[in-house]
Amino acid sequence: MISVGGYRFMLAELQETVDRTGCGSASVAVLPDALTGHRLTASATNRDATQVALRSGGANPLLVGAFAVRHQASGIRNQNNPK
């Protein structure tokens, strides 16, 4: 069991929910987070289709958000844009 904010999940159940979307290869992982206990992250061959399928199926928004494209942390400078 993992705790993400005020929610508790079984990782296997989250993965089963993702597998039922039928959107190709996708996986869910858990990362430690100092504020919320854990944070969900995910990868998929088709992130957009997976998000749409999860959202339309009524999945928890935290699971849907795990498939969002992550942006570079603000404290790390981009080599191409050193501002």
C-alpha positions in Angstrom: 0.0 0.0 0.0 1.2 3.5 -0.9 0.1 6.8 0.4 -0.1 9.8 -2.1 -1.3 12.9 -0.3 -4.5 11.8 1.5 -5.1 8.8 -0.8 -4.0 5.2 -0.3 -3.5 2.9 -3.2 -2.5 -0.6 -3.9 0.2 -0.3 -6.7 -1.0 -3.6 -8.3 -4.6 -2.2 -8.5 -3.3 1.0 -10.2 -1.4 -1.1 -12.7 -4.4 -3.3 -13.4 -6.5 -0.1 -14.0 -3.9 1.1 -16.5 -3.7 -2.3 -18.2 -7.5 -2.3 -18.7 -7.2 0.8 -20.9 -5.9 -1.3 -23.8 -3.7 1.6 -24.9 -0.5 -0.4 -25.3 2.4 -0.8 -23.0 2.1 1.4 -19.9 3.5 1.2 -16.4 3.1 3.0 -13.1 5.8 3.6 -10.5 6.1 5.2 -7.1 8.7 7.8 -6.1 9.3 9.1 -2.6 8.0 12.6 -1.8 8.9 14.6 1.3 5.5 16.4 1.4 3.0 13.8 0.3 4.7 10.5 1.2 4.9 9.2 -2.3 4.4 10.5 -5.9 3.0 8.6 -8.8 4.9 8.6 -12.1 4.2 6.6 -15.2 5.2 5.9 -18.8 3.3 4.7 -21.8 3.8 4.2 -25.5 0.9 6.5 -26.0 0.5 8.9 -23.0 -2.3 10.9 -24.5 -4.5 7.9 -25.3 -3.8 6.4 -21.9 -4.8 9.6 -20.1 -8.0 10.0 -22.1 -8.9 6.3 -21.4 -8.2 6.7 -17.7 -10.1 10.0 -17.4 -13.1 8.6 -19.3 -13.1 5.5 -17.2 -13.3 7.6 -14.0 -9.8 6.9 -12.7 -8.4 8.9 -9.8 -6.9 12.2 -11.1 -3.6 11.4 -9.5 -3.3 8.3 -11.7 -4.3 10.3 -14.8 -1.8 13.0 -13.9 1.0 10.4 -13.5 0.9 10.1 -17.3 1.4 13.8 -17.9 4.6 15.0 -19.6 7.1 16.1 -16.9 8.9 19.4 -17.4 12.4 20.1 -16.3 12.7 21.3 -12.7 13.0 25.1 -12.4 16.3 24.8 -10.4 18.1 23.1 -13.2 19.4 25.1 -16.1 18.8 24.0 -19.7 22.1 23.8 -21.6 20.4 25.4 -24.7 18.9 28.3 -22.6 21.3 29.3 -19.8 19.1 32.2 -18.5 
